[in-house]
Amino acid sequence: MSFVLLGCTSLMAFGVGSGASTADAGPIASGSMATSRGGCAGVSSEELLAAINAARARRRQCGDVTQPPAPAVAWSSALARTASQHASDLAARADISHTGSDGSDVGQRASAAGYGWTSVAENIAGGPASVAQVMSGWLSSPGHCANIMGASFRDVGMACVMQAGSLYTRYWTLVLARP
């Protein structure tokens, strides 16, 4: 099974907004997702939010940096749309990239979805078959882990899109942000 994590992206609205963290992820709206070129079967927004908040609830080692527990985040439908649209774009292109097919970055996509952010980060991944697998991969990667543990983030949206027969089959996007 192929599994890939790509360097993560973090942006801040102050100044030019391009940071280098290391995180990758995929889309999901709410409730269970359908199979095929849509959400990943059996993955719900509730499961995704619970996994993210469980990870944030305890101290973690993200590479050389010890991260204290972070406050729980809330589900954002605007960020879930952002994640879902990007995961769908990745699946359609069989690609893993923080840059959209239209040249957009995560900040531009979140703004277009109606989320007014001051900081935003994105994790993407291709291949993991479950929420547990994608979270384990991200938490093992220093930059992805740092994004998940970012104490300033207040809202989250995440999605998984499945494209049968493509390079990774499942494409995950996680977007964390602060208004």
KENUMI-769955 format. One record per residue (C-alpha): residue number from 1; residue in one letter; chain; x, y, z. Coordinates in steps of 0.001 Angstrom, whole numbers, plus 500000, padded with zeros to 6 digits. Example, Ala and Ser with C-alpha at 12.3 -4.5 7.8 and 13.67 -1.06 7.14 Angstrom:
! KENUMI-769955
+-----+------+-----+--------+--------+--------+
! seq ! type ! mol !      u !      v !      w !
+-----+------+-----+--------+--------+--------+
!   1 !    A !   A ! 512300 ! 495500 ! 507800 !
!   2 !    S !   A ! 513670 ! 498940 ! 507140 !
+-----+------+-----+--------+--------+--------+
! end
This chain:
! KENUMI-769955
+-----+------+-----+--------+--------+--------+
! seq ! type ! mol !      u !      v !      w !
+-----+------+-----+--------+--------+--------+
!   1 !    M !   A ! 500000 ! 500000 ! 500000 !
!   2 !    S !   A ! 501307 ! 503438 ! 499096 !
!   3 !    F !   A ! 501214 ! 506099 ! 501770 !
!   4 !    V !   A ! 502610 ! 509563 ! 501396 !
!   5 !    L !   A ! 502801 ! 512584 ! 503662 !
!   6 !    L !   A ! 503780 ! 515881 ! 502140 !
!   7 !    G !   A ! 505410 ! 518832 ! 503839 !
!   8 !    C !   A ! 502830 ! 520885 ! 505676 !
!   9 !    T !   A ! 501790 ! 524447 ! 505068 !
!  10 !    S !   A ! 501082 ! 527166 ! 507609 !
!  11 !    L !   A ! 500021 ! 530710 ! 506774 !
!  12 !    M !   A ! 499511 ! 533827 ! 508854 !
!  13 !    A !   A ! 497493 ! 536815 ! 507719 !
!  14 !    F !   A ! 500124 ! 539197 ! 509029 !
!  15 !    G !   A ! 502624 ! 540028 ! 506308 !
!  16 !    V !   A ! 503131 ! 537588 ! 503472 !
!  17 !    G !   A ! 501681 ! 534476 ! 505041 !
!  18 !    S !   A ! 503755 ! 531598 ! 503849 !
!  19 !    G !   A ! 505296 ! 529421 ! 506476 !
!  20 !    A !   A ! 506969 ! 526078 ! 506461 !
!  21 !    S !   A ! 505564 ! 523475 ! 508706 !
!  22 !    T !   A ! 505091 ! 519889 ! 507609 !
!  23 !    A !   A ! 501534 ! 518639 ! 507227 !
!  24 !    D !   A ! 499211 ! 516980 ! 504715 !
!  25 !    A !   A ! 495522 ! 515985 ! 504777 !
!  26 !    G !   A ! 492077 ! 515286 ! 502971 !
!  27 !    P !   A ! 488314 ! 516325 ! 502871 !
!  28 !    I !   A ! 485118 ! 515337 ! 504617 !
!  29 !    A !   A ! 481886 ! 517134 ! 505310 !
!  30 !    S !   A ! 479576 ! 515867 ! 508029 !
!  31 !    G !   A ! 478079 ! 512474 ! 508635 !
!  32 !    S !   A ! 479231 ! 509336 ! 506857 !
!  33 !    M !   A ! 480856 ! 509738 ! 503473 !
!  34 !    A !   A ! 480023 ! 507725 ! 500376 !
!  35 !    T !   A ! 482543 ! 505685 ! 498423 !
!  36 !    S !   A ! 483967 ! 506347 ! 494968 !
!  37 !    R !   A ! 484799 ! 509915 ! 493943 !
!  38 !    G !   A ! 483375 ! 511267 ! 497141 !
!  39 !    G !   A ! 484080 ! 510767 ! 500796 !
!  40 !    C !   A ! 485655 ! 507672 ! 502244 !
!  41 !    A !   A ! 483107 ! 505099 ! 503358 !
!  42 !    G !   A ! 482384 ! 505078 ! 507069 !
!  43 !    V !   A ! 484357 ! 508224 ! 507913 !
!  44 !    S !   A ! 482330 ! 510851 ! 509751 !
!  45 !    S !   A ! 483050 ! 514401 ! 510816 !
!  46 !    E !   A ! 482419 ! 513310 ! 514406 !
!  47 !    E !   A ! 485143 ! 510644 ! 514166 !
!  48 !    L !   A ! 487567 ! 513108 ! 512585 !
!  49 !    L !   A ! 486946 ! 515800 ! 515206 !
!  50 !    A !   A ! 487268 ! 513270 ! 518038 !
!  51 !    A !   A ! 490610 ! 512017 ! 516673 !
!  52 !    I !   A ! 492006 ! 515537 ! 516329 !
!  53 !    N !   A ! 490887 ! 516594 ! 519799 !
!  54 !    A !   A ! 492166 ! 513344 ! 521347 !
!  55 !    A !   A ! 495576 ! 514047 ! 519819 !
!  56 !    R !   A ! 495535 ! 517641 ! 521091 !
!  57 !    A !   A ! 494495 ! 516567 ! 524612 !
!  58 !    R !   A ! 497894 ! 515174 ! 525552 !
!  59 !    R !   A ! 501495 ! 516301 ! 525484 !
!  60 !    R !   A ! 503317 ! 515200 ! 522323 !
!  61 !    Q !   A ! 506810 ! 515090 ! 520980 !
!  62 !    C !   A ! 506792 ! 516683 ! 517516 !
!  63 !    G !   A ! 510329 ! 516026 ! 516340 !
!  64 !    D !   A ! 512664 ! 517852 ! 518739 !
!  65 !    V !   A ! 509871 ! 519986 ! 520202 !
!  66 !    T !   A ! 507704 ! 518953 ! 523119 !
!  67 !    Q !   A ! 504194 ! 520280 ! 522585 !
!  68 !    P !   A ! 501955 ! 520760 ! 525630 !
!  69 !    P !   A ! 498293 ! 519739 ! 525407 !
!  70 !    A !   A ! 496310 ! 522135 ! 523211 !
!  71 !    P !   A ! 492722 ! 523299 ! 523618 !
!  72 !    A !   A ! 490041 ! 521386 ! 521740 !
!  73 !    V !   A ! 489068 ! 522724 ! 518327 !
!  74 !    A !   A ! 485550 ! 523098 ! 516925 !
!  75 !    W !   A ! 484302 ! 521758 ! 513599 !
!  76 !    S !   A ! 483941 ! 524422 ! 510917 !
!  77 !    S !   A ! 481732 ! 523706 ! 507921 !
!  78 !    A !   A ! 483659 ! 526339 ! 505921 !
!  79 !    L !   A ! 486983 ! 524620 ! 506681 !
!  80 !    A !   A ! 485406 ! 521212 ! 505954 !
!  81 !    R !   A ! 484351 ! 522544 ! 502519 !
!  82 !    T !   A ! 487901 ! 523861 ! 502033 !
!  83 !    A !   A ! 489346 ! 520446 ! 502907 !
!  84 !    S !   A ! 486814 ! 518559 ! 500814 !
!  85 !    Q !   A ! 487354 ! 520680 ! 497723 !
!  86 !    H !   A ! 491133 ! 520295 ! 497965 !
!  87 !    A !   A ! 490957 ! 516538 ! 498591 !
!  88 !    S !   A ! 488630 ! 516200 ! 495595 !
!  89 !    D !   A ! 491090 ! 518209 ! 493492 !
!  90 !    L !   A ! 493965 ! 515968 ! 494629 !
!  91 !    A !   A ! 491962 ! 512820 ! 493848 !
!  92 !    A !   A ! 490992 ! 514113 ! 490390 !
!  93 !    R !   A ! 494664 ! 514798 ! 489620 !
!  94 !    A !   A ! 496037 ! 511742 ! 491481 !
!  95 !    D !   A ! 498429 ! 514221 ! 493094 !
!  96 !    I !   A ! 499652 ! 515210 ! 496542 !
!  97 !    S !   A ! 500328 ! 518944 ! 496649 !
!  98 !    H !   A ! 499386 ! 521945 ! 498775 !
!  99 !    T !   A ! 498877 ! 523911 ! 495577 !
! 100 !    G !   A ! 495444 ! 523557 ! 493984 !
! 101 !    S !   A ! 495006 ! 522901 ! 490284 !
! 102 !    D !   A ! 494048 ! 526589 ! 490009 !
! 103 !    G !   A ! 497281 ! 527683 ! 491745 !
! 104 !    S !   A ! 495557 ! 528391 ! 495076 !
! 105 !    D !   A ! 497040 ! 527849 ! 498532 !
! 106 !    V !   A ! 495184 ! 526863 ! 501694 !
! 107 !    G !   A ! 494672 ! 530487 ! 502755 !
! 108 !    Q !   A ! 493073 ! 531415 ! 499452 !
! 109 !    R !   A ! 490854 ! 528325 ! 499574 !
! 110 !    A !   A ! 489725 ! 529025 ! 503167 !
! 111 !    S !   A ! 488955 ! 532661 ! 502300 !
! 112 !    A !   A ! 486971 ! 531571 ! 499224 !
! 113 !    A !   A ! 484915 ! 529259 ! 501468 !
! 114 !    G !   A ! 484016 ! 532263 ! 503636 !
! 115 !    Y !   A ! 486405 ! 531684 ! 506548 !
! 116 !    G !   A ! 488104 ! 534916 ! 507683 !
! 117 !    W !   A ! 491387 ! 533673 ! 509111 !
! 118 !    T !   A ! 494423 ! 535157 ! 510852 !
! 119 !    S !   A ! 496341 ! 531877 ! 510745 !
! 120 !    V !   A ! 495697 ! 528683 ! 508829 !
! 121 !    A !   A ! 497520 ! 525386 ! 508316 !
! 122 !    E !   A ! 496973 ! 522347 ! 506134 !
! 123 !    N !   A ! 498001 ! 518700 ! 506373 !
! 124 !    I !   A ! 497524 ! 516379 ! 503404 !
! 125 !    A !   A ! 498127 ! 512671 ! 502874 !
! 126 !    G !   A ! 497557 ! 510047 ! 500240 !
! 127 !    G !   A ! 496864 ! 506390 ! 500925 !
! 128 !    P !   A ! 495904 ! 505808 ! 504568 !
! 129 !    A !   A ! 492861 ! 503560 ! 504838 !
! 130 !    S !   A ! 491530 ! 504920 ! 508139 !
! 131 !    V !   A ! 491409 ! 507956 ! 510401 !
! 132 !    A !   A ! 493716 ! 506124 ! 512840 !
! 133 !    Q !   A ! 496306 ! 505514 ! 510104 !
! 134 !    V !   A ! 496317 ! 509073 ! 508769 !
! 135 !    M !   A ! 496510 ! 510555 ! 512282 !
! 136 !    S !   A ! 499346 ! 508185 ! 513216 !
! 137 !    G !   A ! 501293 ! 509236 ! 510130 !
! 138 !    W !   A ! 500771 ! 512943 ! 510779 !
! 139 !    L !   A ! 501644 ! 512660 ! 514473 !
! 140 !    S !   A ! 504881 ! 510858 ! 513513 !
! 141 !    S !   A ! 505898 ! 513757 ! 511245 !
! 142 !    P !   A ! 507290 ! 516814 ! 513098 !
! 143 !    G !   A ! 505637 ! 519467 ! 510927 !
! 144 !    H !   A ! 502288 ! 517708 ! 510639 !
! 145 !    C !   A ! 502311 ! 517079 ! 514372 !
! 146 !    A !   A ! 503114 ! 520752 ! 515057 !
! 147 !    N !   A ! 500123 ! 521806 ! 512942 !
! 148 !    I !   A ! 497779 ! 519452 ! 514805 !
! 149 !    M !   A ! 499116 ! 520638 ! 518167 !
! 150 !    G !   A ! 499052 ! 524351 ! 517269 !
! 151 !    A !   A ! 497489 ! 525891 ! 520390 !
! 152 !    S !   A ! 496368 ! 529021 ! 518545 !
! 153 !    F !   A ! 494065 ! 527104 ! 516196 !
! 154 !    R !   A ! 490380 ! 527220 ! 517166 !
! 155 !    D !   A ! 488588 ! 525597 ! 514212 !
! 156 !    V !   A ! 489104 ! 522562 ! 512016 !
! 157 !    G !   A ! 487726 ! 520904 ! 508917 !
! 158 !    M !   A ! 488902 ! 517621 ! 507472 !
! 159 !    A !   A ! 487961 ! 515397 ! 504582 !
! 160 !    C !   A ! 488787 ! 512134 ! 502889 !
! 161 !    V !   A ! 488033 ! 511581 ! 499216 !
! 162 !    M !   A ! 488287 ! 508208 ! 497557 !
! 163 !    Q !   A ! 489202 ! 507774 ! 493897 !
! 164 !    A !   A ! 489253 ! 504106 ! 492967 !
! 165 !    G !   A ! 492067 ! 503130 ! 490635 !
! 166 !    S !   A ! 494137 ! 506256 ! 491351 !
! 167 !    L !   A ! 497675 ! 506328 ! 492715 !
! 168 !    Y !   A ! 496724 ! 506568 ! 496422 !
! 169 !    T !   A ! 492968 ! 505707 ! 496351 !
! 170 !    R !   A ! 492311 ! 507890 ! 499447 !
! 171 !    Y !   A ! 493227 ! 511568 ! 499656 !
! 172 !    W !   A ! 493091 ! 513297 ! 503052 !
! 173 !    T !   A ! 493089 ! 517018 ! 503832 !
! 174 !    L !   A ! 493062 ! 518652 ! 507274 !
! 175 !    V !   A ! 492666 ! 522421 ! 507649 !
! 176 !    L !   A ! 493201 ! 524113 ! 511013 !
! 177 !    A !   A ! 492606 ! 527833 ! 511470 !
! 178 !    R !   A ! 492006 ! 530749 ! 513762 !
! 179 !    P !   A ! 489636 ! 533592 ! 512892 !
+-----+------+-----+--------+--------+--------+
! end
